[in-house]
Amino acid sequence: MNKRLFALLIGSMSLSLLGIIFVQGYWINNAYKTKEDQFTFNVRQVLTDVSKSIQLREIDDYYRLYNGLIEENDEPSNVSVNELIYRIVNEDKNETIIFSDGIIEEDYKLSTRFFDTDIDSIEFTKITNKQKTTRIIGGLDGGSYTTQTQVNFKRLPDYERKQFETFISNISSRTPIHKRVGKDEIVELINKECRRRGLEPKFEYAVYSNELATKIHSKNFDLDPASTYGVPLFVNDNFNTSYKLYVNFSNKGKVVLNTILGMALLSLAFTTVIILAYSNALRQIFKQRQISQIKTDFINNMTHEFKTPIATINLALDALKNPKVSENKEFISRYLKMIRDENRRMHAQVENVLRISKLEKNELDIPKARVKLHEIVEDAISHVSLIVEDRGGYINTHFGAMKSSVLANELHLTNVVVNMLDNAIKYSEEAPKIDIHTENVKDNILLKIQDQGVGMSKSVQKKIFEKFYREHTGDIHNVKGHGLGLSYVRRILNDHNAEIYVESEKGKGSTFIVKMHLIS
C-alpha cells in the first residue's frame, strides 16, 4: 500500500474514533446537565410547596382560634340579606316550587386580646349562603294544599380566610421565627415532598432572616452556592421582614449521576471495546506492515548473500579452466577450498531458513539424549576455528563446571553454540577474541560466550532474539545476515527448557549466557 494512502487511512480512522469519543463525552455531559436542571426544578418545586404548607398551617392555626371567637359572639353588629326568589309552576301535577337563594352578611367586631398586636379589635364579616326550597302541592279536590319547605345553610370560609390572612400576617411578623415553625415540621415536609417526586437526597436546612442565620437550622448546614437552594418564607412587605428557607442537598452530584450512570457506563463500555479493537487492529496493521518490510529486506539480503558466493564459485571455475592454473596444484587447491567454503556458506543459509520454517510449523523433531555440554562446545569450536585463525583471532575455553551432563539434542545444541560463536566472530571488527566459560550453579550449568566485539545498546538487547531482527547501522552493511540465527537459538533452547540472556555494552563486547539443567 502506498505510504501516503496508508497514512491517510490511519489518520481518517483515528479522527473518526476521536469523533466518536467526543460525541459520547458530549452526550454524557449534556445528559448530566439535563438531569441536573431537572433535579433543580424538582427541588425548587419541593421548597415552594414546603413554604406554602408552612404558611397555610400558620393561617389555619389562627383561623381556628378566630372561628371559635366568632361562634362565641352570638350578636352581630350588623346583618344584611341579599335574596333571590323565583317560582316554577307545573300545572300537570298541580304543583308549585318556590326557590330562595340568599347571602347573609353578619358583621362582627372581635377583641384581639388573644393575639399579640397593638390593635384593640378587628372587624370581620361572616358570610352564610342560605338556600330555601318550598314545594306547594294541590289536593285532589283542587281546594286543599300541602306545603314542604327545605332550608340549607352553608358557611363561606374562603372569603373570611382571605380577609383574615392580611391581619394574621401583620400579627405573625412580630413573633420570633422559632415560635412560628419547628425543625421537625421542616424535615417532615421536605421528606414528604421529596418522596412524592421520587427523590431521596440527603439534605441540611436553615432559615435566614434578612440574610442572617436564625435558630432554625440543622447541625451540619453549609451555605454552599453549588448545592444550596432557597425559597421565601413568611414574607411581609408592611413590616419589611423576609425569612428565607435554605436547603443544602449535599449529595446532589451523586443523585444526578445515578440517574444517568447505567447508560453512561454502557456507553463507556462500548466505547472502550471500540478503542481496544481499534488499537489492536492498528497494532496488527503496523506489525504486518513491518513483517512485510522485513520479508522484503530478507529476500533482498538473501539474494545478495547467494549472489556473492555464486559469483565467487563461477570465477573460481573459470580460473580452473585456465591452462596455466590447471598445472599449478597450489592454485587448484586454493580455488577448490574457495568453492567448498562458499558452497558450505550457501548450504548453511538454506539450512537456517529450513530450520526456522520447521520450527514455525512445530514440525522439527528434537529427540534428546544425555550429552556432555563441554563436548558440544568443543565440537562447535571446530566448525569455526579455521575462520577465527584466518582472521588472526582465538577461542579460549575455561571449563570451570565439574558437571556438564545435560538432556539435549546433540545436533541442534551444536548448531546453537555455532550460531553464537558465528555472531561473536561477525561482530568483531578486529581479530575475534572469544572466551568460553562454564560453571555449576546448584543443579544448573552456565555457559558464557564472551567476545570483545562492537557490543550493543540496551534497546537492541531486547530485540536480538526476534526473527529477522538486525541492528540498524544506516546505509553501511559490514555484517551480512538475515536475523535468523539468534531466533533459532532461542527457539531450540526453549525446547530444551533452557534460558538465554545477554550482557553487553556498546563498544565493549557482549556476553551470551545459557542456563541449562543438569542431569545426574
Order of alpha helices (4+ residues) and beta strands (2+ residues): alpha-beta-beta-beta-beta-alpha-alpha-alpha-beta-beta-beta-beta-alpha-alpha-alpha-beta-alpha-beta-beta-alpha-beta-beta-alpha-alpha-beta-beta
